[in-house]
């Protein structure tokens, strides 16, 4: 299932995104393991930039009485989502 996030909640025009694009272009100029090493921190940045929209989406589902399971690749993203939910979800 593909989830489309609210574009107003993603920082697509921010300075961070512009810097990220430049870093991705630089990473594209290197090959192999160097490219992988350059891309991993950039993937984490993209996850953090999407967090406001992701957290809003999750909270909307919970307010609607929906159950969900959350997966994320980066611990920092999971920690942020967990922090957001700690007040909202009894467990």
N, C-alpha and C positions, 0 to 999 in steps of 0.2 A: 504494500500500500504506500503510495506516495503522499506525503503531507506537504501542502503548499502553505508556507508561513506568510504572515502579514508583512508585506514589504515595508510598511512604515515602521515596523519594529526591528528591522535589520538595518545595520549601519552601512548601507551600500555606498553612501557618498562620503563617508568619513575619511579623515586623514589616514587612519589605520588601514583602510581598504586600499587606498592609493599606494601606500607603502608596501602592502602585501602584494599588490599586482607587480610592483617593481621587483620585489624579491623573487616572485615566481618566474618572472622573465629572466632574471639572473640565474636561477636554478635550472632553467631550461637550457642554459648554455653549458652546463657541466653534465657529465655522464656517469652512469653506474652508481656505485655506493656513495659518491660525493653528492649526486643528485638526490638520492634517498635521504641522506643526512640533512641536506638543505631543505627538503620538502616537509619533513616531519614537524618541525616547529611551526611551519606555515599552516599545516592542516589544523594544528591546535588553535592557532589564531582564528581561523575561519569558524571553528566551533564556538569560540568565545564571542565572536561577533554575532552569531546567530542566537545566543542565549536569551536575550529579551523576548524574541519571538517564540522560541521553544518553550520557555517558561510560561508565557501567556497562553500558548496552545494547550499545554498540560493542565494549567489551572482551569481553563474553559471546559475541558473534558471532565475534570473532577467536579466542577460546579454543576455539570449536567448529569451527575450520578454515574458516569462511565468508569469502568475499571481499565487499567492499562499497565503495561510493563514497559519500562524505559531502558533502552540500551544506548550506550555512547562509547566512543572509542577512547576518549581522553578522560583521565581521572579528574582533571580540573573542571570539565564540563559536568561530569556526574556529581561532583561535590557541590557545584553551584545549583544544580537541579534539586539535589537532596536538601540543601539549605532552604531553598524556596518552599519545598514541600513540608519541611519539619513542623511548621505552624499549622498547615492545612490538613494533614493526614494523620489520624490517630493510629498508632501502631505500638 
